[in-house]
Structure formats: C-alpha cells, structure tokens
Amino acid sequence: MAATVLLHGNIRSIKSLLDMPTINELSKLNRKRWNMAFQVIYCSRAFFTPKKSKASPPPSYRLLAIDVEHQKHSYFPNIHQATLTHLVKEKKLDSLLKFKGVEGVASSVKTDLNCGISADVEDIQRRQEAFGENTFRKPPAKSFLRFVYQALKDSTILILLVCARLYLGFDKKEDGTKEGWYDRGSIFVAVFLVISVSAISNFRQSRQFDKLSKVSNNLQVEVVRNGRRKYVSIFKAVVGDVVCLKIGDQVPADGLFIDGHSLTVDESSMTGESDYVQVNRADNPFLFSGTKVADGYARMLVTSVGMNTTWGQMMSTISIDTDKLTPLQERLNKLTSSISKVGLLVAFLVNVVLLIQYFMGNTEDANGNTEFRGGKTKVDDVINAVMGVIFAAVTIVLVAIPEGLALSVTLTLAYSMKRMMADQALVRKLSACETMGSATIICTDKTGTLTMNKMKVTKFWVGQDSMEEISYTSISVNFLELIHQGVGLNTTGNVYKPASGSEFEFSGSPTEKAILSFAVLELNMDFEELKQSCTLLKMEAFNSEKKRSGILMKKNLDNAVHVHWKGAAETILAMCCTAASSLRCIAFAHKQVSQDEQPHQNIDDKSLTLVGLVGLKDPCRPGTKKAVEDCQYAGVNIKMITGDNVFTAKAIATECGILKLNQDNNNGEVVEGEQFRNYTHKERTEKIDKIHVMARSSPFDKLLMVQCLKQKGHVVAVTGDGTNDAPALKEANIGLSMGIQGTEVAKESSDIVILDDNFASVASVLRWGRCIYNNIQKFIQFQLTANVAALTINFVTAVSAGEVPLTMVQLLWVNIIMDTLGALALAIEKPTKELMEKKPVGQSEPLITNIMWRNIIAQSFYQIIVLLTLQFEGKEIFSVNERVKDTLIFNTFVLCQVFNKFNARKSEKKNIFEGIHKNKLFVGITGVTIILQVVMVEFLKKFADTERLNWGQWGACIGLASMSWPIGFLVKYVPVPEKPFFSFSQLTELEI
C-alpha cells in the first residue's frame, strides 16, 4: 500500500512534518527510515536544482510518492498501527471483513485467540516497539518556580516587598545604609523564608499527588498468555493481548470483541451519552479504552494501546487539579481573614498613634533629642521617620496574619496521606481525609470487608439430601454431569492446569473459585473436556441486583438443549435451612428445553428442577471485632449492609460485634432490603437509627439508607465494591471502595480506596481523619496565643510609650518560629488512643472550642502581664540599659512560645509530655528553635538588634517562660460550658 504526500517547494516542511507529534507515532526504526528518505531527497535537490537568479520565480508545488509500507514492523509485516487504530476508532465493519474478522486481525498481530500471546520478554518488547506502550503522555507538571510565583501573589508578601523596596531608598540611620540594611534586608530574608517554605510544601504535595495518581491508575488487568489467565498491570498490556472483561471492569485499551455474552458497555466517559452500548460479534465488535463494562462478560483482542487510543489522547490533556481547597482549608482561610482584619485594625491604630506622637514632638532619638522640630527637621528625616512608622505597622500585620494555618493544613494532609497509604488507604480526594473525622455512621459490606473473602465449600446437598465427602462417589453419572454443567459452564471463572503437572489454578471471584475448586477436586470435573463437549448459546451474567446467573447450552453429542441457573438459594429455591450457621448458600437448578429454543430469547426460568446446593464458609477477618468495637467506642455506629440472607448476615454481625449475642430482630435491629424499601418515609426515619443489619439488600437499598441517614444529620461513610454501589458511594459523605474486589467503577466513585479490603483499615482512616482535625486545632491554639500577646503588647506600648518593644527583625523572627517551625512540629502528630474516646466532631461546630479559648486566654494573658512588666519595669528590676531590656522582652516572648508549644500538644490532658518520646520530630524542631534563638541573641546582635545576656538573665527568661507549664496545668481544672463562646458563623461575620 502506498500513500501520496503533497509537499511544498521548501523541503524544510518535510522535516517539520516528520517531527510533528501525531496520533500514530512511528517507532524508532521507522523514524530512522523516514529521516533517511528526507536526507536522500534533500541531497538530490541540492545536486539537481539549478542556482536561483535574483528574480527567481516562487517554487511550484510538487508531488512526492513515499511508500508507507516502511512503517510496518519487520516482526508484523502484514499490518501497521495506523490501520488498527483507524479500524476501531471509525468502527469500520467492512474493513474488519477484509481482514476476515477478528481471527484475521489476531493472525496479523500473531495472537492465538484461545491461548493469547506467548508472553516471553522478546515478544513483549517487539510488540511495544511496533505498537507502543500502554502509557499516556501527561501535561508537564507544575515546576517549582510556578509554586514560588503562586506564593509571591500572597497579598501580605506583596505589601512587604513594596514597603521594603520603598524603604531601601531612604537612609533610616544616620550612619547610612550599612547599619540600616539590617532592618530592610530582614524583610527580604523573611519573605524569602516564607515563600520557600510555602513553595516547597506545595511542590512536595503536588509530587505526592502525582505518585498517588500513578498508584491509583495502576489497574490490574486479567489477560490470557500462554493459555493461562493472569493479572498484569494495565501499563503492561500490549497489542495482541487477549483480555478478559467482567462487570465493573475498565476496558484497558482499544480492541475487538472475541466472544462473550450480554456485554453492555458504558461509553459516557468517551461520548458523554448516558445510554449503554451493546457489544457483540456481529453488529458492534468495537471496544474503547476508558469505557466501563456495565453488564455481561467477554474476551477482547487488544488492537491499540496508549497514545494510539482516543482515551490516551484525552488523558494527555487532563491534569490533576491540586489547587482545589478542602472544606477545612476554606474554613481556615475565612478564620485567617477574620484574624487578619483584627490585625489590620491594630496596625492602623498603632500607625496613627505613632504618627501623632511623632508630629507632636513627643518622640526622641537615641541621643535624647526631639525627633520632630517643625521646620527645622530635614525632609529626609521626616520621610525616614514616617516610613519607619509605616514599616513597623506593616510588620505588625505580618505577625498578626496567621499564615501558618494554611501551611499547617498542607503539612498535616500531606503527612497523613502518606501515612494512610502505609495503612492500606489510598486517598483520592483530600476532603475525605478531614470529613472522615466527623463520621457518625459507617455502612459496611460483609463479604471481604468484615470477612476474609476466602470462600470454601463446606456443605453439599443433592436435592435436599446432605452429602458427606465419602458419599460423593454414590452420585449417579447423569446427575453428576448436570452438576458439572451447572458449575463449569455457568461461570465467569476459569481452571488452568499447567503442563508440568502442578496444582490447578482457579481464577474468578472468590465464590466462583470456591465452587470450581470443589467441582474439580471433589467431584472430578474436567473443565476443558466439559467446554469442548458443549456449546454455550446464551448467558445472563450475575449481578448484585438479580443475584443469579443463567445459561442456555447445547450438548454437542446429541444436540440436547439445557437451561442452567445458579444463584442465591432463596432466589433459586424458596427454602434454605443451612444459613443459620453463617454459610452462604448457592443453589443450582436445571431444565431441559426444546431444541428450537433460540439464543435471542430470554433464558427460561420457570418450572426448574433443583440439582443441588453448596454452602460456603467465609470466616471473619482477624481484628475485625476489635476494629468494630473501637469505632463503636468512638461514638461511630456500624451498620452492615449485605446481599446475603438474613441468617448469614445475623451470624456474621454477631461474630464481628455489630450485634450483641442473642440479639434478635424483634426490635428492628435486623431488617431485609425489601422490608426497608417498603417502609414509608416517616417509618424509615423513625427506625433507621435502630437498624444494625440489613440483609438481602440491593444497591438501591444501600443508597436509600445513605440518603435517609444524611437527612437525619449524620455524616455517613459507606464501603462498596460493586458497579451498582457507585450511586451510594457518591451520595455518602465519604465513599470507601475496595482495592482488591472493587470494580473500577466503584473506585472512581469513591473518595478513598481501601487497598486490603479490610474493615480494620476503615477504622484506621477514621483515626487519621480525627487526627488531622485535632492537629489543626493544636496549631490554631498555639498560633492565636502568640498573635493575641504580640498584638496587645505592641498596641499598649505604642499608645503609652510611643514605640513598639519588638523590632522589625524580631517580629519577623517570631513569625517564622510560629508559622513554619510551629506548623511543622504540631501538624504531624500521629493518632492517639484518646482520639477514639471522643464523640465525632460535627462539621458545623466551631474550629476553636471552649477548651481552646480557655487555654488561649490564660496563656496570652500571662504573656501580656510578663512582657508589659518587663517593658515598664524591666530596667529597674534587672538594673540594665534599654537595649538589654528589649532583648529580655524579645527572648522571653520567644521562649514563651516554645514552652507553650508543649501545652498545645494536649489541650485537655494535664500530662502534656505523654507520648512525646514517640514524636522525635517535635523534640528535634523544639531543639532547633532554641539553638536558633541562642544564635539570634548571642551572635547576631546587629542583625537582631539585641545585646548578649548573662547566665542570670537567661535563667530569668527561661524561668518566666516555663511558668506557662504550671499555668496550663492549673487552668485545665477550670470547667467550661458545652455551648460555644463563639460560633464559626460569628467569626465569619467579619467578612461582611
């Protein structure tokens, strides 16, 4: 096959054409061939084109024929990627017929439709070289400089930079810029540090999101290679792979339908249309990457991967929005804004007072001379003085604005996400981390979450007769054949027997694997022989709503047509007497039908004959009962919602501690889905809090329960693994999907993925959610104490003495201590036992509790008294000069924050040192803070405007600061009312 390409006279356009990224990228080998062709054409043109005159006419267009056959890979000479992509993307049935159907395409890509590809390393490499890898090009991630730029846009930073730039134009001190540089340069140092910390933390969080995204997108795909079903990473799928699809799966690549039954695909992610699309061999055999299997099952042949798929092109333009604020971040931003307005007001008042005092001649310079003397004062001196006053006011604003609140949220969320990942919880939405801390109800599945999801057949009945293991051989051959057909054909599982003679390998759901294992190992079923002796005419796949699956099959020997049904015992049979022993009962029924039965008709489900029942045991997970008890102790109610019958549900719920021993359903603790569904809205509202177990429930029942609980004001977390669980997962405040058994539809609808499907991990998420909220409150208490003290001291001294005791550099240093190191130390505390001893925190409750207000008021009041005493009486008390007195004030203030950091760790408990040895980072940061403070006071005298202190003065500072510990201990004996002093709405009224 050849293609004709129209080229301009300017031969450079060929080069740009070759370098242009296209949908169907060439392999390295083919690109070399194109480049070689380009060089030959270019050289030929250079030799044979005559030299142009000055009046040379414009070049004419030429036609150049290039043989596109060279795009084909030597290992796949009969097909190239462009043809495969076009075939599926355009849904070309006529082109597929030219290939002689799916079999012809499989032959071209060297695939055996029954055994799959060979799967050796060389074969995989050749396929990736010829057709590409199943990965997508993503938009470039935000660079570090982008985060620096975002940090620079902060209004406070901009104000500081403008003031610093203006101030650099004036000489503040008589000695010139050499001495004055310390005050001015300190602004740039502080701005640099604040921007650096903010940019680094946000940059690291963005990179962490990228890593989590890779983990989340690394789906496991079931493929057939060398005749063996196995799971591989979606990124390892290659063209030619035979992929097995079932309900809830995401189609991993573009491809063609091989075989299957009742396959329905949700293509809304591609087309935006909500209608499901039927996929079959005759009319629509085309499957697209990124779509979801809504019903049925099938095998598909992969024809395009990665950037050669439409989904790949779409994903390459989509980036994760990590700038979206969580609810807690939004609340903190409003709180920060309210506090900032108070700081602005204080700064404005200080500015006015200092300016009035200056122009009234009430201020003196270092030599005791009046600074402003009317017309005798130089203009430069006036400007310098005014700029100094404004600069001091702006610095107060910087201290007043609690920028560390946003930083603390970023740090604690990033740290918690990383730790939760280690605890088998993958966070998909940041807001779920903090919302989980307010959860009041957890609606959980049974199978795989509370239990181990390791099914084993422990009981077997033929008809209504229980069969013991030694009596399996007494079953008649004909009846045993019906059992084999009902088990081996009516299944989406598979049995593989390696040629080496090792043990059988079973694939499928845990239930399917348990039944197949029982039939092969105990009833001597030959899976491959059974499939060859029968033809499957139609299948109705199992889902959680129908709770059954059926097949219409024909025996090849006598063309006899049979119907087989399998499903929940009460669905297939109205009676099941074994469920009370916590067994899951699966019934098999059979009916021989007329040979005229057509595949397009519904499978007959009337007048069936019971073949047998199997009882499967799924033991509870170790640690589940302890996790349930922990949640209940924390004030979180657990409700089990399961599709199993009421006897099984009740037995497992009792074993896990959800129901008390001998507790029955007379009081409404246990209901069935249909019963709950038929309640009136008023009845559901009245009874829902009493319900602990809902058996035989459908996904609609789960959704109905979530909606009803939310209407009653509960914060609801829901676990789910099936495709039909998606509505409930989306409706819940926190959707928790299962990482092992969960379908891709369920995972995409959830906020957090429980990687090990274990309820204990759900309880761990609850602890971390509460820990996040608690850590933020710790930092708020620490931050506000310092803010209140600093603002009060500066305001009082400015009004009374005409100056502020803390210099610009000192205030900025305190700001760094509070915002950066304080946030880092308090934001990464691990969950503690006492977190699970409290009731859930309502989402509308104030961030600052009455207990926090009590601690803030007590500590800030003490700091104000101490620092004002030092301000007005410090010189006489310590017999020191003005500079040493100011140094004492600065040193005491900083050390007060260091000691108060310990109080913030435990706002309620009297023992503030409990568990401190486990938090090495907190101890390390505290030590670094103290060392830096010593350096500031003793070695950076000019920069920090301090004087060295002797041992006695250091002891006095430490002694005064350490008094915050006994004060913090005593104040915790003061009771506080439960009703909040200030509600969140009252704080945010300042926004209006």
Secondary structure, 3 states (H helix, E strand, C coil): CCEEEEECCCCHHHHHHHHCCCCCCCCHHHHHHHHHHHHHHHHHHHHHCCCCCCCCCCCCCEEEEECHHHHCCCCCCCCCHHHHHHHHHCCCHHHHHHCCHHHHHHHHCCCECCCEECCCHHHHHHHHHHHCCCCCCCCCCCCHHHHHHHHHCCHHHHHHHHHHHHHCCCCCCCCCHHHHHHHHHHHHHHHHHHHHHHHHHHHHHHHHHHHHHHHHHCCEEEEEECCEEEEEEHHHCCCCCEEEECCCCECCCEEEEEEEEEEEEECHHHHCCCCEEECCCCCCCEECCCCEEEEEEEEEEEEECHHHCHHHHHHCCCCCCCCCCCHHHHHHHHHHHHHHHHHHHHHHHHHHHHHHHHHCCCCECCCCCECCCHHHCCHHHHHHHHHHHHHHHHHHHHHHCCCHHHHHHHHHHHHHHHHHHHCCEEECCHHHHHHHCCCCEEEECCCCCCECCCCEEEEEEECCEEECHHHHHHCCHHHHHHHHHHHHCCCCCEEECCCCCCCCEEECCHHHHHHHHHHHHCCCCCHHHHHHHEEEEEEECCCCCCCEEEEEEEECCCCCEEEEEEEEHHHHCCCCCCHHHCEEEEEEEEEEECCCCCCCCCCCCCCCEEEEEEEEECCECCCHHHHHHHHHHCCCEEEEECCCCHHHHHHHHHHHCCCCCCCCHHHCCEEEHHHHHHCCHHHHHHHCCCCCEEECCCHHHHHHHHHHHHHCCCCEEEEECCHHHHHHHHHCCEEEEECCCCCHHHHHHCCEEECCCCHHHHHHHHHHHHHHHHHHHHHHHHHHHHHHHHHHHHHHHHHHHCCCCCCHHHHHHHHHHHHHHHHHHHCCCCCCHHHHHCCCCCCCCCCCCHHHHHHHHHHHHHHHHHHHHHHHHHHHHHCCCHHHHHHHHHHHHHHHHHHHHHHHHCCCCCCCCCCHHHCHHHHHHHHHHHHHHHHHHHCCHHHHCCCCCCHHHHHHHHHHHHCHHHHHHHHCCCCCCCCCCCCHHHHHHHHC
